[in-house]
Amino acid sequence: MSSLKIKETSLFEKLFGMETGYVLNFSDRTFQNFILESTGIDIFDGQYNAPLSKAKRLRLFWQKEDDYITHKLLSDMLAYWFENKQAYGQEFSDEELLLHEKCKKALDILQGTNLVEDLNSIISVDVLNYQSIQILSAEIKEKLLGGQPELALDRLHTFSVRYFRALCQKHRIAYEQKDALHTLFSKYQKYLEASGRVQSNMTLQIIKANMNVLNNFNHVRNTESYAHDNVILNKNESKLICNHVISLLKFVDEIEMDAEYAF
């Protein structure tokens, strides 16, 4: 079930013209194909196999599917609405443009909810039972849920540094306080490789590639975040960075949890 609220779904309903039972300019066939290509879900089969209008099917979809799938579909539909209007040379009314911006904001919040769920799973690791980490986590979640990933960048960087320091302490990996984020991650990666925690060589290569990513994250923190008096990175790129870093931390967390359950 997605986290979309009634006031947020009403925005999409109005923009997509769903009060008539229709959704945009879709026929049953094009509606089915669009959702199948976007999400891999057949909106006319399985749990959706019922005599419903397209609008009712879409409402049922965002009631049943999770935040990630709902965000994916609504993002694609929002882009389709915008591009379709442009393709036919139709003018955008002020009301439509305002609705479009509000829908984008709702999607930012929905994606933030998904990232927060990932972050919640990361802080379940026992090495992170420190008050400072909990405070950082709360600040990051507040910004992500508010659709402001650009305000979470510096906090997420500090969180990541403390996370990998904690893992180094847990596994008795030598490090220095001055070690940058990518250096801490490199030491942890070598530990993973030496201990045989990772099976696939491809997985190891992906992990190693993230050392350069985290090195660049140092630069973003220092020159493009609120850590200093900087020109702040734009929302879309900030969202991409937060998503990638949190996904990496979640993967490392899963490795740690698997190792604990193995004993």
Phi and psi in degrees as GROMACS dihedral restraints (atoms count N, CA, C in turn):
[ dihedral_restraints ]
;  ai    aj    ak    al  type     phi  dphi    fc
    3     4     5     6     1   -77.8    20    10
    4     5     6     7     1   165.3    20    10
    6     7     8     9     1   -91.7    20    10
    7     8     9    10     1     6.4    20    10
    9    10    11    12     1   -60.8    20    10
   10    11    12    13     1   135.0    20    10
   12    13    14    15     1   -94.5    20    10
   13    14    15    16     1   163.0    20    10
   15    16    17    18     1   -56.7    20    10
   16    17    18    19     1   -42.7    20    10
   18    19    20    21     1   -65.6    20    10
   19    20    21    22     1   -26.3    20    10
   21    22    23    24     1   -80.9    20    10
   22    23    24    25     1   -42.1    20    10
   24    25    26    27     1   -64.9    20    10
   25    26    27    28     1   -31.1    20    10
   27    28    29    30     1   -63.9    20    10
   28    29    30    31     1   -29.3    20    10
   30    31    32    33     1   -64.1    20    10
   31    32    33    34     1   -48.0    20    10
   33    34    35    36     1   -66.3    20    10
   34    35    36    37     1   -38.8    20    10
   36    37    38    39     1   -59.0    20    10
   37    38    39    40     1   -43.4    20    10
   39    40    41    42     1   -69.3    20    10
   40    41    42    43     1   -44.1    20    10
   42    43    44    45     1   -66.3    20    10
   43    44    45    46     1   -37.0    20    10
   45    46    47    48     1   -88.7    20    10
   46    47    48    49     1     1.5    20    10
   48    49    50    51     1    66.4    20    10
   49    50    51    52     1    37.8    20    10
   51    52    53    54     1   -80.8    20    10
   52    53    54    55     1    -8.9    20    10
   54    55    56    57     1   -64.6    20    10
   55    56    57    58     1   -19.1    20    10
   57    58    59    60     1   -86.4    20    10
   58    59    60    61     1    -9.1    20    10
   60    61    62    63     1    97.8    20    10
   61    62    63    64     1   -15.4    20    10
   63    64    65    66     1   -90.6    20    10
   64    65    66    67     1   170.7    20    10
   66    67    68    69     1  -133.3    20    10
   67    68    69    70     1   112.2    20    10
   69    70    71    72     1    52.3    20    10
   70    71    72    73     1  -134.2    20    10
   72    73    74    75     1  -109.5    20    10
   73    74    75    76     1    23.4    20    10
   75    76    77    78     1   -74.5    20    10
   76    77    78    79     1   138.4    20    10
   78    79    80    81     1   -85.6    20    10
   79    80    81    82     1   173.7    20    10
   81    82    83    84     1   -57.2    20    10
   82    83    84    85     1   -43.6    20    10
   84    85    86    87     1   -67.4    20    10
   85    86    87    88     1   -47.8    20    10
   87    88    89    90     1   -69.5    20    10
   88    89    90    91     1   -32.1    20    10
   90    91    92    93     1   -63.3    20    10
   91    92    93    94     1   -46.7    20    10
   93    94    95    96     1   -62.1    20    10
   94    95    96    97     1   -46.2    20    10
   96    97    98    99     1   -66.3    20    10
   97    98    99   100     1   -39.0    20    10
   99   100   101   102     1   -62.1    20    10
  100   101   102   103     1   -48.2    20    10
  102   103   104   105     1   -67.8    20    10
  103   104   105   106     1   -37.0    20    10
  105   106   107   108     1   -63.3    20    10
  106   107   108   109     1   -43.5    20    10
  108   109   110   111     1   -69.2    20    10
  109   110   111   112     1   -35.3    20    10
  111   112   113   114     1   -74.6    20    10
  112   113   114   115     1   -41.6    20    10
  114   115   116   117     1  -124.7    20    10
  115   116   117   118     1   -13.6    20    10
  117   118   119   120     1    81.1    20    10
  118   119   120   121     1     8.3    20    10
  120   121   122   123     1  -106.4    20    10
  121   122   123   124     1   133.5    20    10
  123   124   125   126     1   -88.8    20    10
  124   125   126   127     1   109.0    20    10
  126   127   128   129     1   -73.8    20    10
  127   128   129   130     1    -4.6    20    10
  129   130   131   132     1  -113.5    20    10
  130   131   132   133     1    15.7    20    10
  132   133   134   135     1  -137.6    20    10
  133   134   135   136     1   171.7    20    10
  135   136   137   138     1    60.1    20    10
  136   137   138   139     1  -128.6    20    10
  138   139   140   141     1   -69.7    20    10
  139   140   141   142     1    -9.1    20    10
  141   142   143   144     1  -104.2    20    10
  142   143   144   145     1     9.2    20    10
  144   145   146   147     1   -81.8    20    10
  145   146   147   148     1    80.7    20    10
  147   148   149   150     1  -152.4    20    10
  148   149   150   151     1   155.6    20    10
  150   151   152   153     1   -75.0    20    10
  151   152   153   154     1    82.3    20    10
  153   154   155   156     1  -123.7    20    10
  154   155   156   157     1   153.7    20    10
  156   157   158   159     1   -71.1    20    10
  157   158   159   160     1   166.1    20    10
  159   160   161   162     1   -62.1    20    10
  160   161   162   163     1   -39.4    20    10
  162   163   164   165     1   -62.8    20    10
  163   164   165   166     1   -43.6    20    10
  165   166   167   168     1   -66.5    20    10
  166   167   168   169     1   -34.7    20    10
  168   169   170   171     1   -64.6    20    10
  169   170   171   172     1   -41.2    20    10
  171   172   173   174     1   -67.1    20    10
  172   173   174   175     1   -40.2    20    10
  174   175   176   177     1   -61.4    20    10
  175   176   177   178     1   -42.6    20    10
  177   178   179   180     1   -64.4    20    10
  178   179   180   181     1   -36.5    20    10
  180   181   182   183     1   -59.1    20    10
  181   182   183   184     1   -50.6    20    10
  183   184   185   186     1   -78.3    20    10
  184   185   186   187     1    -8.4    20    10
  186   187   188   189     1   -80.2    20    10
  187   188   189   190     1   -35.3    20    10
  189   190   191   192     1   -94.3    20    10
  190   191   192   193     1   -33.5    20    10
  192   193   194   195     1   -87.8    20    10
  193   194   195   196     1   159.1    20    10
  195   196   197   198     1   -79.1    20    10
  196   197   198   199     1   177.0    20    10
  198   199   200   201     1   -61.0    20    10
  199   200   201   202     1   -41.1    20    10
  201   202   203   204     1   -62.7    20    10
  202   203   204   205     1   -49.1    20    10
  204   205   206   207     1   -67.5    20    10
  205   206   207   208     1   -42.2    20    10
  207   208   209   210     1   -62.5    20    10
  208   209   210   211     1   -43.1    20    10
  210   211   212   213     1   -61.6    20    10
  211   212   213   214     1   -42.9    20    10
  213   214   215   216     1   -61.0    20    10
  214   215   216   217     1   -48.8    20    10
  216   217   218   219     1   -66.1    20    10
  217   218   219   220     1   -48.6    20    10
  219   220   221   222     1   -66.1    20    10
  220   221   222   223     1   -32.8    20    10
  222   223   224   225     1   -63.2    20    10
  223   224   225   226     1   -44.8    20    10
  225   226   227   228     1   -65.7    20    10
  226   227   228   229     1   -39.5    20    10
  228   229   230   231     1   -69.4    20    10
  229   230   231   232     1   -37.2    20    10
  231   232   233   234     1   -64.3    20    10
  232   233   234   235     1   -42.6    20    10
  234   235   236   237     1   -64.4    20    10
  235   236   237   238     1   -40.2    20    10
  237   238   239   240     1   -61.9    20    10
  238   239   240   241     1   -44.3    20    10
  240   241   242   243     1   -58.8    20    10
  241   242   243   244     1   -46.6    20    10
  243   244   245   246     1   -65.9    20    10
  244   245   246   247     1   -48.2    20    10
  246   247   248   249     1   -68.2    20    10
  247   248   249   250     1   -34.0    20    10
  249   250   251   252     1   -67.1    20    10
  250   251   252   253     1   -40.7    20    10
  252   253   254   255     1   -62.3    20    10
  253   254   255   256     1   -42.4    20    10
  255   256   257   258     1   -66.0    20    10
  256   257   258   259     1   -41.9    20    10
  258   259   260   261     1   -61.3    20    10
  259   260   261   262     1   -34.2    20    10
  261   262   263   264     1   -95.6    20    10
  262   263   264   265     1     9.4    20    10
  264   265   266   267     1    64.8    20    10
  265   266   267   268     1    29.4    20    10
  267   268   269   270     1   -86.4    20    10
  268   269   270   271     1   141.5    20    10
  270   271   272   273     1   -75.6    20    10
  271   272   273   274     1   142.9    20    10
  273   274   275   276     1   -91.4    20    10
  274   275   276   277     1   123.9    20    10
  276   277   278   279     1   -76.5    20    10
  277   278   279   280     1   160.2    20    10
  279   280   281   282     1   -59.3    20    10
  280   281   282   283     1   -38.0    20    10
  282   283   284   285     1   -64.6    20    10
  283   284   285   286     1   -41.8    20    10
  285   286   287   288     1   -64.5    20    10
  286   287   288   289     1   -43.2    20    10
  288   289   290   291     1   -64.2    20    10
  289   290   291   292     1   -38.1    20    10
  291   292   293   294     1   -66.5    20    10
  292   293   294   295     1   -43.2    20    10
  294   295   296   297     1   -61.5    20    10
  295   296   297   298     1   -41.3    20    10
  297   298   299   300     1   -60.4    20    10
  298   299   300   301     1   -44.3    20    10
  300   301   302   303     1   -65.8    20    10
  301   302   303   304     1   -39.1    20    10
  303   304   305   306     1   -66.4    20    10
  304   305   306   307     1   -37.4    20    10
  306   307   308   309     1   -65.6    20    10
  307   308   309   310     1   -40.7    20    10
  309   310   311   312     1   -62.4    20    10
  310   311   312   313     1   -39.5    20    10
  312   313   314   315     1   -63.9    20    10
  313   314   315   316     1   -41.4    20    10
  315   316   317   318     1   -62.6    20    10
  316   317   318   319     1   -36.8    20    10
  318   319   320   321     1   -70.0    20    10
  319   320   321   322     1   -36.3    20    10
  321   322   323   324     1   -60.3    20    10
  322   323   324   325     1   -43.4    20    10
  324   325   326   327     1   -66.4    20    10
  325   326   327   328     1   -40.4    20    10
  327   328   329   330     1   -63.4    20    10
  328   329   330   331     1   -42.4    20    10
  330   331   332   333     1   -65.9    20    10
  331   332   333   334     1   -37.0    20    10
  333   334   335   336     1   -60.2    20    10
  334   335   336   337     1   -38.2    20    10
  336   337   338   339     1   -61.1    20    10
  337   338   339   340     1   -41.9    20    10
  339   340   341   342     1   -65.0    20    10
  340   341   342   343     1   -41.2    20    10
  342   343   344   345     1   -66.7    20    10
  343   344   345   346     1   -36.9    20    10
  345   346   347   348     1   -64.7    20    10
  346   347   348   349     1   -38.3    20    10
  348   349   350   351     1   -60.9    20    10
  349   350   351   352     1   -41.3    20    10
  351   352   353   354     1   -64.5    20    10
  352   353   354   355     1   -41.0    20    10
  354   355   356   357     1   -65.6    20    10
  355   356   357   358     1   -38.0    20    10
  357   358   359   360     1   -61.0    20    10
  358   359   360   361     1   -36.6    20    10
  360   361   362   363     1   -70.9    20    10
  361   362   363   364     1   -31.6    20    10
  363   364   365   366     1   -67.4    20    10
  364   365   366   367     1   -43.4    20    10
  366   367   368   369     1   -78.0    20    10
  367   368   369   370     1     5.9    20    10
  369   370   371   372     1   -77.8    20    10
  370   371   372   373     1   -16.4    20    10
  372   373   374   375     1   -65.0    20    10
  373   374   375   376     1   135.4    20    10
  375   376   377   378     1   -64.5    20    10
  376   377   378   379     1   -21.3    20    10
  378   379   380   381     1   -70.5    20    10
  379   380   381   382     1   -11.4    20    10
  381   382   383   384     1  -105.3    20    10
  382   383   384   385     1    20.7    20    10
  384   385   386   387     1   -82.9    20    10
  385   386   387   388     1    59.4    20    10
  387   388   389   390     1  -122.9    20    10
  388   389   390   391     1   142.7    20    10
  390   391   392   393     1   -60.0    20    10
  391   392   393   394     1   -39.9    20    10
  393   394   395   396     1   -61.9    20    10
  394   395   396   397     1   -38.3    20    10
  396   397   398   399     1   -67.0    20    10
  397   398   399   400     1   -40.8    20    10
  399   400   401   402     1   -63.7    20    10
  400   401   402   403     1   -38.9    20    10
  402   403   404   405     1   -66.2    20    10
  403   404   405   406     1   -45.6    20    10
  405   406   407   408     1   -58.6    20    10
  406   407   408   409     1   -45.7    20    10
  408   409   410   411     1   -59.6    20    10
  409   410   411   412     1   -43.8    20    10
  411   412   413   414     1   -62.3    20    10
  412   413   414   415     1   -39.9    20    10
  414   415   416   417     1   -67.1    20    10
  415   416   417   418     1   -40.8    20    10
  417   418   419   420     1   -63.5    20    10
  418   419   420   421     1   -46.8    20    10
  420   421   422   423     1   -62.5    20    10
  421   422   423   424     1   -38.7    20    10
  423   424   425   426     1   -59.5    20    10
  424   425   426   427     1   -43.8    20    10
  426   427   428   429     1   -71.2    20    10
  427   428   429   430     1   -40.0    20    10
  429   430   431   432     1   -66.9    20    10
  430   431   432   433     1   -42.9    20    10
  432   433   434   435     1   -67.2    20    10
  433   434   435   436     1   -24.4    20    10
  435   436   437   438     1   -86.4    20    10
  436   437   438   439     1     4.7    20    10
  438   439   440   441     1    67.5    20    10
  439   440   441   442     1    32.3    20    10
  441   442   443   444     1  -125.4    20    10
  442   443   444   445     1    64.0    20    10
  444   445   446   447     1   -60.8    20    10
  445   446   447   448     1   -26.9    20    10
  447   448   449   450     1   -64.8    20    10
  448   449   450   451     1   -25.2    20    10
  450   451   452   453     1   -86.0    20    10
  451   452   453   454     1    -7.7    20    10
  453   454   455   456     1   -97.8    20    10
  454   455   456   457     1    -9.8    20    10
  456   457   458   459     1   -58.1    20    10
  457   458   459   460     1   -50.8    20    10
  459   460   461   462     1   -68.5    20    10
  460   461   462   463     1   -36.8    20    10
  462   463   464   465     1   -66.4    20    10
  463   464   465   466     1   -39.7    20    10
  465   466   467   468     1   -66.5    20    10
  466   467   468   469     1   -36.3    20    10
  468   469   470   471     1   -64.5    20    10
  469   470   471   472     1   -46.9    20    10
  471   472   473   474     1   -61.9    20    10
  472   473   474   475     1   -42.7    20    10
  474   475   476   477     1   -56.4    20    10
  475   476   477   478     1   -45.6    20    10
  477   478   479   480     1   -64.5    20    10
  478   479   480   481     1   -41.8    20    10
  480   481   482   483     1   -59.5    20    10
  481   482   483   484     1   -48.3    20    10
  483   484   485   486     1   -68.3    20    10
  484   485   486   487     1   -32.7    20    10
  486   487   488   489     1   -61.9    20    10
  487   488   489   490     1   -49.5    20    10
  489   490   491   492     1   -74.5    20    10
  490   491   492   493     1   -27.7    20    10
  492   493   494   495     1   -63.2    20    10
  493   494   495   496     1   -42.8    20    10
  495   496   497   498     1   -63.0    20    10
  496   497   498   499     1   -39.6    20    10
  498   499   500   501     1   -68.0    20    10
  499   500   501   502     1   -38.3    20    10
  501   502   503   504     1   -61.6    20    10
  502   503   504   505     1   -42.8    20    10
  504   505   506   507     1   -63.0    20    10
  505   506   507   508     1   -43.0    20    10
  507   508   509   510     1   -60.1    20    10
  508   509   510   511     1   -40.8    20    10
  510   511   512   513     1  -101.2    20    10
  511   512   513   514     1    12.1    20    10
  513   514   515   516     1    56.3    20    10
  514   515   516   517     1    44.7    20    10
  516   517   518   519     1   -94.0    20    10
  517   518   519   520     1   124.4    20    10
  519   520   521   522     1   -68.9    20    10
  520   521   522   523     1   134.2    20    10
  522   523   524   525     1  -152.9    20    10
  523   524   525   526     1   166.2    20    10
  525   526   527   528     1  -116.5    20    10
  526   527   528   529     1   153.0    20    10
  528   529   530   531     1   -59.9    20    10
  529   530   531   532     1   -27.8    20    10
  531   532   533   534     1   -81.8    20    10
  532   533   534   535     1    -6.8    20    10
  534   535   536   537     1   -59.7    20    10
  535   536   537   538     1   130.3    20    10
  537   538   539   540     1   -74.6    20    10
  538   539   540   541     1   169.1    20    10
  540   541   542   543     1   -56.0    20    10
  541   542   543   544     1   -48.4    20    10
  543   544   545   546     1   -67.2    20    10
  544   545   546   547     1   -28.7    20    10
  546   547   548   549     1   -69.5    20    10
  547   548   549   550     1   -43.7    20    10
  549   550   551   552     1   -60.5    20    10
  550   551   552   553     1   -43.4    20    10
  552   553   554   555     1   -65.1    20    10
  553   554   555   556     1   -38.5    20    10
  555   556   557   558     1   -61.5    20    10
  556   557   558   559     1   -41.5    20    10
  558   559   560   561     1   -66.4    20    10
  559   560   561   562     1   -38.7    20    10
  561   562   563   564     1   -68.5    20    10
  562   563   564   565     1   -39.4    20    10
  564   565   566   567     1   -61.3    20    10
  565   566   567   568     1   -40.7    20    10
  567   568   569   570     1   -65.5    20    10
  568   569   570   571     1   -35.5    20    10
  570   571   572   573     1   -63.2    20    10
  571   572   573   574     1   -44.5    20    10
  573   574   575   576     1   -59.6    20    10
  574   575   576   577     1   -44.5    20    10
  576   577   578   579     1   -65.6    20    10
  577   578   579   580     1   -43.9    20    10
  579   580   581   582     1   -69.1    20    10
  580   581   582   583     1   -32.3    20    10
  582   583   584   585     1   -87.4    20    10
  583   584   585   586     1    -5.3    20    10
  585   586   587   588     1    72.1    20    10
  586   587   588   589     1    22.0    20    10
  588   589   590   591     1   -69.2    20    10
  589   590   591   592     1   -25.4    20    10
  591   592   593   594     1  -109.6    20    10
  592   593   594   595     1   130.1    20    10
  594   595   596   597     1   -86.9    20    10
  595   596   597   598     1   -45.2    20    10
  597   598   599   600     1   -89.0    20    10
  598   599   600   601     1   136.9    20    10
  600   601   602   603     1   -64.5    20    10
  601   602   603   604     1   -33.1    20    10
  603   604   605   606     1   -64.2    20    10
  604   605   606   607     1   -40.7    20    10
  606   607   608   609     1   -60.3    20    10
  607   608   609   610     1   -42.6    20    10
  609   610   611   612     1   -61.1    20    10
  610   611   612   613     1   -40.9    20    10
  612   613   614   615     1   -64.8    20    10
  613   614   615   616     1   -39.2    20    10
  615   616   617   618     1   -64.6    20    10
  616   617   618   619     1   -43.3    20    10
  618   619   620   621     1   -60.6    20    10
  619   620   621   622     1   -45.8    20    10
  621   622   623   624     1   -62.5    20    10
  622   623   624   625     1   -35.6    20    10
  624   625   626   627     1   -62.6    20    10
  625   626   627   628     1   -25.9    20    10
  627   628   629   630     1   -73.8    20    10
  628   629   630   631     1   -13.2    20    10
  630   631   632   633     1   -62.9    20    10
  631   632   633   634     1   -41.4    20    10
  633   634   635   636     1   -68.9    20    10
  634   635   636   637     1   -36.8    20    10
  636   637   638   639     1   -60.1    20    10
  637   638   639   640     1   -47.2    20    10
  639   640   641   642     1   -70.2    20    10
  640   641   642   643     1   -29.5    20    10
  642   643   644   645     1   -63.3    20    10
  643   644   645   646     1   -42.4    20    10
  645   646   647   648     1   -68.1    20    10
  646   647   648   649     1   -29.7    20    10
  648   649   650   651     1   -64.1    20    10
  649   650   651   652     1   -33.5    20    10
  651   652   653   654     1   -57.6    20    10
  652   653   654   655     1   -43.9    20    10
  654   655   656   657     1   -64.5    20    10
  655   656   657   658     1   -43.5    20    10
  657   658   659   660     1   -60.2    20    10
  658   659   660   661     1   -44.7    20    10
  660   661   662   663     1   -60.6    20    10
  661   662   663   664     1   -42.4    20    10
  663   664   665   666     1   -79.3    20    10
  664   665   666   667     1   -30.6    20    10
  666   667   668   669     1  -121.2    20    10
  667   668   669   670     1   -10.5    20    10
  669   670   671   672     1  -133.8    20    10
  670   671   672   673     1    16.4    20    10
  672   673   674   675     1  -127.0    20    10
  673   674   675   676     1   178.5    20    10
  675   676   677   678     1   -80.5    20    10
  676   677   678   679     1    10.5    20    10
  678   679   680   681     1   -63.2    20    10
  679   680   681   682     1   -29.1    20    10
  681   682   683   684     1  -138.7    20    10
  682   683   684   685     1  -177.7    20    10
  684   685   686   687     1   -80.3    20    10
  685   686   687   688     1    78.1    20    10
  687   688   689   690     1  -113.8    20    10
  688   689   690   691     1   164.2    20    10
  690   691   692   693     1   -78.6    20    10
  691   692   693   694     1   119.3    20    10
  693   694   695   696     1   -79.3    20    10
  694   695   696   697     1   141.2    20    10
  696   697   698   699     1   -61.6    20    10
  697   698   699   700     1   148.4    20    10
  699   700   701   702     1   -68.2    20    10
  700   701   702   703     1   163.1    20    10
  702   703   704   705     1   -61.9    20    10
  703   704   705   706     1   -45.1    20    10
  705   706   707   708     1   -64.3    20    10
  706   707   708   709     1   -44.1    20    10
  708   709   710   711     1   -70.6    20    10
  709   710   711   712     1   -35.6    20    10
  711   712   713   714     1   -62.4    20    10
  712   713   714   715     1   -40.8    20    10
  714   715   716   717     1   -61.9    20    10
  715   716   717   718     1   -43.3    20    10
  717   718   719   720     1   -61.7    20    10
  718   719   720   721     1   -44.3    20    10
  720   721   722   723     1   -64.8    20    10
  721   722   723   724     1   -47.0    20    10
  723   724   725   726     1   -59.5    20    10
  724   725   726   727     1   -43.8    20    10
  726   727   728   729     1   -61.0    20    10
  727   728   729   730     1   -44.9    20    10
  729   730   731   732     1   -67.8    20    10
  730   731   732   733     1   -46.0    20    10
  732   733   734   735     1   -65.8    20    10
  733   734   735   736     1   -44.1    20    10
  735   736   737   738     1   -65.7    20    10
  736   737   738   739     1   -37.2    20    10
  738   739   740   741     1   -62.8    20    10
  739   740   741   742     1   -39.8    20    10
  741   742   743   744     1   -64.4    20    10
  742   743   744   745     1   -46.2    20    10
  744   745   746   747     1   -62.2    20    10
  745   746   747   748     1   -38.6    20    10
  747   748   749   750     1   -64.6    20    10
  748   749   750   751     1   -39.9    20    10
  750   751   752   753     1   -63.5    20    10
  751   752   753   754     1   -44.6    20    10
  753   754   755   756     1   -61.7    20    10
  754   755   756   757     1   -40.6    20    10
  756   757   758   759     1   -59.7    20    10
  757   758   759   760     1   -40.7    20    10
  759   760   761   762     1   -66.4    20    10
  760   761   762   763     1   -36.8    20    10
  762   763   764   765     1   -61.6    20    10
  763   764   765   766     1   -44.6    20    10
  765   766   767   768     1   -63.3    20    10
  766   767   768   769     1   -42.5    20    10
  768   769   770   771     1   -66.9    20    10
  769   770   771   772     1   -40.7    20    10
  771   772   773   774     1   -60.8    20    10
  772   773   774   775     1   -40.8    20    10
  774   775   776   777     1   -64.8    20    10
  775   776   777   778     1   -38.2    20    10
  777   778   779   780     1   -67.4    20    10
  778   779   780   781     1   -39.2    20    10
  780   781   782   783     1   -72.6    20    10
  781   782   783   784     1   -18.5    20    10
  783   784   785   786     1   -74.1    20    10
  784   785   786   787     1   -16.8    20    10
